[in-house]
């Protein structure tokens, strides 16, 4: 796979020159009264929040709207004109704005498979970047984006907006203080009802959609209506399932709650796509266990209905000799932000402040934090994708002496029973246990797993080995 990337690098050298040719001084401090021009890339869905989050700020202008689907332009352009009193330029290909020296910021809300590559190109062009979660489509390209941000001195903020909420930063400090005892489990849940997407036949893409640009670094395949605009989340070529969609938010919080946690010692993931048959590929039910030594990070994805505990949440549990604390995403009061007395600032405002003062240490959701938390989602999916089918009738011995693992596995089975599944007639995927080398960001002694930490990139949409 790496050799394939290297072969493509030579083919893509023309574009690399193009991207770097637009480089401006990333170290320039932009005064409070100087205008910051933002190009929002990916303007359906979450892109609307980017338009509003940036556009409402003083001396920030939405100068460009970028999307391969030109059907979206008129409505979004009218919104900007009405709300912010300027007319943005609309383009289908981000490369047409990368070498525009008037553009200061690239704000990315595209499908996942474009996040890192577009960000790396923007770094090479001297832009600052706000990039939606997950930071990357795979672990390799996330690392390359971290390297690019450092090399080109760019401000790169990740779209895990919970990093700007006081309640979580305070809870992390409380856990780290040790006053509640040793943290046993940091649990994140993504319980969102996801129905069947059915099956869509392949056909010619709409004339208004540049499907080649939309496909970007992914392998070329025939168009069908389950790709554009949302259900791409459930296909490996473009998305990462709900663990990398909604789940990365709660994954980030769960890791944050474990003092000093970066990469785990190991990860194993179980699950499947239960309750219906459709065209999608990713799991709709996943249980991932990350070993952090004294603490476990447990992540639970449920896409079917549930009688209780539906929604997204985070919980921390301490050992039985200490006080147990159970905290949901709405359960904390009166918490102070440890990042400084900067008042009430959301993640978009925090980003623009850093763009102006060039202090990346002031970013609430630094690119490296985004890389690691997104990487955990990828590791869980690698374990799942390399797993083997097993019957629920067969005793699961994957957790060894870890009683907590079996407890959460039992909960997953109860959830499936609630949805009418006959477990005696149901198979699930037992993921491969992956031991992780934090120094090299690779999986120990497993070439097959390491191959899934990257992908074969399609020329000229290449994530390079050297940024």
N, C-alpha and C positions, 0 to 999 in steps of 0.2 A: 504493500500500500504506500509506504514511504517512497519507494522507487517510482511508483506511478506519479506521485506528487512532483518528484524531481524532474521527471520527464515533461510534465505539464509546465513546470516553471519556465523552461526554455521557450515554450510556445507562448507564454503569457508575458514575456519581457517587454513587449511593446506597451501593454497596458500599465505595467509597473512603472515605466518611465512616465507615462501620462499622469498617473496618480501622484507621483512625487513631484512632478513639474509644477503642481499648484501649491506647493508648500509655502506657508507664510511663517512668520515667527510666532511659535506657540507660546513663547514666554511673555508676550506683550500683556501688560495689565490694562484692562479696559475700564475707563472711568465710569462712574455711576451715571453720568449724563450722556455717555456714548451709546449708540444703538448697537444691539446684538441681533444679528440676522440669523434666523433659524430656518433650516430646511427640514420639514417633517416628512419622514419616509415611511410609507405604510399608513394610509389615512382612513381605512375602514376600522371599525371597532375601537380598539385601544388608541389608535392614532388620533381620534377625536379628543381624547384626554390630553394628549401631547399638545395639540393645537391650543386647547384652552389653558393648560398649565403653563405654557410658555407665553402665549399671546396676552394674557391678562397682566403680565408683569411690566413695570415701567421701563421704557426704553428697550423693549424686546419686540421684534417684528417677525411675524411668520412670513418670510420672504419667498419660500418655495414650498409647494406640495408635490411630493414624489410618490408615484404609485404606478405599477405596470398596467393597472386597470383604469383607463381614462374615463370610464363611466362614472367614476367617483368624483371627478374634478369639479363639475359645475356646482354640486351641492355644497361641497366643502369650501370652494372658493367664495360662494355667496355667504356662507357662515362667517368667514374671516372678514369679508367686506362689511357685513352688517355689524359684527361684534367689535372688530378692531380697526376698522376704517382704512384698510389698505387692501390692495389687490395682489395676491401672491401669484407667482409664475407656476404653471403646472407642467411637470415633465414625467415621463414614464421610466426613465433610466437615471439612476443616481449619479452615474459617471458624468452627466451633463451639468451637475452642480459642484462636483468635487474640485474642479479647477477654477471655480468662480471665487475670486479673492474677496468678494463682498459677503460671502457666506461664512459665518463664524462657527455655527453649530449644526451638526447633523443629529437629529433626534429620531431614533429608529424604533418603529412599531410594526415591523414587517413580520412575516412568518419566521420561525426560529432558525431555519437553515440559512438565513441571510444575516443574522445578528452579528456574528464575529467578523465575517468577511467584510461587510459594509463598514464596520467599525474600524477594522485594520486599514482599509482603503482611506477612510476619513482621517485617521492618524497620519498616514503617509502624506495626505494633502494638507496637513496642518490644522485640521478642524478639531474642535472639542465635541464630545459625544455623550449623549444620553441614550442608553440602549436598554430596551425592554428585557424583562426576564423571559426565558433563561438567557444568560449572557452568551451562551454558546449552544450549538447543536451537538457538539461532542467535546470531550475533554481536551484533545490536542489543540483545537482552534481557540479555546478559551485561554490556554497558556500563551498562545501566539499573540492574542489581543493584550494580555497583561504586558508582554514584552514590547509590543508596539507602543502602548501608552507611555511606558517608561522611556523608550528610545526617542520618541518624538515630543516628549514633554507635554502630552495632551491631558486635559481634564476628562476623565471618563467615569460617568456615574451609572450605576446599575439600577434598574427599575424595581428593586425590592423596597417599596415605599414604607414598609413597617420599620425600617431602619431610622426613619424620622419621627417615630412615635415614642414619647417619653416613657410610656408604661413598660415597653419591652427593655429599653436600656436600663431602667431602674430595676426590673426583675433580674436582669443579668448580673447587676451589681449585688443584689441581695443573695442570689444563689452563690456567687463567688465569695461572699463574705463568710460562708460556712455556718451561719447562725441556725440554719435549718437542718444541719447535718450533711452527710454525703449525698450528692445527687446520684440517684440510681438510674432513672430513666428520664430523658427528654423526649416527649412524644409530640409528633406533628400529625395532624389529620387533614385529609382532603376528601370530605364526604359530600360530593356534588352529584346530583342525579344526572346521568348521561344516558339518554335513550339511544336506540338503534339508529344508525345513519342509513340503513338500507343498502341497496346496491344501485350504482349509477353506471350507465353504459358509457363507453368512450365515444368521443365525438370531436369535431373540430372546435377549437377554442373560439370564444366570441371575437369578432374582428377588433373590438376596442381593447382587448387584452393582449399585451405582449407576453405571451406564455413562455418564450425563451428567457426573458429577463426574470419573470416570476420564478421559473425553475432554478435559475442561477447556478449555484455550485452542486445542486443535486443531479442525480442521474436523469437523463431525459426519458420521459414516459408520455403516453397518450393522455390527453386532457379528459377529465370527467368532472361532473358538477359537485362531487364530494371533496374536491380540492380547494376551490375558490368559492367562499372566502373564509370559512372557519374550520371545516372538518379535516383540513390538512393536519391538525393537531394529532390525529389518530393514525397517521401513516409515518413509518420510520424514516422515510426519505426527507421529511419536512419537519415533523414534530417529535415530541418526546413523551406523549401520553399526558395524563393529568398530573403525574408526579412532577413533570417538567413544565406544566402549564400553570395551573393554580398552585400546585404543590410546592413549587420552589419557594414561594413566600413563606410557608410554614416550615419548610426544610431549613431555610435561612434562620428563622427564629429559633428552631430547635437546636441547631448547632451553636448559635449565639448563647444559649442558656448553659452550655457545657463549658466551664471555665477553660480558656486557652485552646479550645478545640479547633483544629484545622482539618487534617485528613484522618480518616479512621484506620485502624489496624486491618480491619476486614469488613466485608459486607456480604449479605446473602438476601435474596429476594424471592418471594413466592407469589403466585396469583394466577390470573387468567382473564379471559374475556367471557364472562358468564351472562346467562339470562336471555340471550338472543344471538343470532348469527347475522353478521353484516359484513360490509366491505372493509371495515377498519382492521388495523393490525396490532395496535398497542393494547395493553391490558386495561380493563375497566375496574379491576380489583387487584391491589398489590399490597404486600406487607414486606417492608425492607427493614433489616436489622443491621445497624452499624456499630461495630465494637470500638469504643473509645477507652478501653481499659477499665477504669473505675466506673464509668458511666456508659449506658447504651443510648444511642439515638434510634428511636423506633418511628418509622413512618408508615401510615396506614391510609391507603386510597380505597374508597368505595364509590362506585359509579351507579350502583343500583339503589333502590329506595331503602329506607331504614325506618324502624319504629322509633328510634331514639338516636341522639348524638349525630344528627345530620348537620352538615355545614363544615366550616374550616375552623380549626382551633389549635392551640398549643397548651400542653400541660407539662408540669415538672413534678416528679415523684422522688421522694427521699427514702433512704433505707428505713426499715421498720423500727429502728431504735431512735429515730428522730421524727420530728413533726412532719406530716405529709402536707404538701401544698399542691392544690389543684387550681390551675389558673387558665381561664379561657381568654380568647382574644377581646372580650369585653368586660373582664372581671377585676380590673385594677383601678384604684382611685388615687388621686393626689400625688402623682409621680413626677419627679423632676428629671429634666434632661441633663445627663452628665457631659454633653458635648460642648457646653458653654451656655451662658445666658444670652442666647441669640433670639429670644422671643419665639413666637409661634411661626415657624417656617416649615413649609412642606418640602417635599423632595425636589420639586422643580425649582423652587426658590433657592434651596440650598445649592443646587447645581449651578444656577446662574451666578450666585454669589462667588462660587469657586472659579467660574469662568472669568469673572472680573478680577479677582484678587490673586489667581494662580496658586492657591493653597490647596493642593489635593488632599492634604491631611484633614481638611475641614469637610470633606465629602461624607455624607451620612452612609452612602452605599458605594464604597470604593470598588474599583474594577476587580481587585484581587478577592475581596469578599464575595463578589458576584461569581467569580470564577470557581471558587471552592464550593459554594452552596449549589451552584448549577452542576458542578462536577459530581456531587453526591447523587443527584438525580440520575446522571448518566451512568454512574457505577451501578446503581440499583437496576437500571434497564439492561446493562451489559450482563449482569448476573441472571436476570430474567430471560434474556434472549438466548443465553447459552444453557438454559435449564432443560430438564427432561420431564416428560409427562409422568404423573404418578396418580394412583387412585387414592381418594380420601380414606378408603378402607385400609390402606397400608400405613403402618405406623411411621410417622415422621420422626426421624432421629437426627435431623440436621442441626439441632440446637445443642446437642451434647448434654451437658449438665446445666445449661442456661434455662432455668425455670421460667423466666420472663418471656423468652422466645415462644415457648409452648403456650403460655397464657394468651399472648396476642394472636397466635395461630388459632387457638380455640375460638377467640372472639370473631375472627374472620369467618370461620365455619358457621357460627351462629348467625352472622349477618346473611350468609348465603341461604341458610335454611329459612330465614325470615322471608326471603324472596322466592320461596317455593322450590328451591333446588333439592333434588334427591341426591345427596352426597354419595350414596352407594353406587350411583350410576354416573358420577361426575369425576372427570380428571382435572388436575390442576398442574401448574408448572412448578417444579422444585428447582429453584435457581442454583447456579454454581457458586460455591463459596470462593470469594475472591480475596486474596491477601494483597494489600496495597503498600507500595513503596512510596512514601511521602517525598523523599528526596528527588526521585526521578519522575514522579507522578505516573508510574506504570504499575501494572499488576504483576506480581511476582510469579515467575515460571509458568506463564500462560500466554503463549503467542496468539492463540485464538481470541482470547479476551482482549489483549492489547490491540489487535487489529480493529476491534470495535470502538477503540478510543479515538479513531479518526475515520476518514472515509476516502473513497476515490473521488477527487474533485474533477468537475467538468470544465475543460478549457473554454473560455479564458477566466472562469470564475474560481481562481485557485487561492487557497490559503497557503502561503509559502512556508517552508521550513525556516527560512530566515526572513524576518520582517524588516 
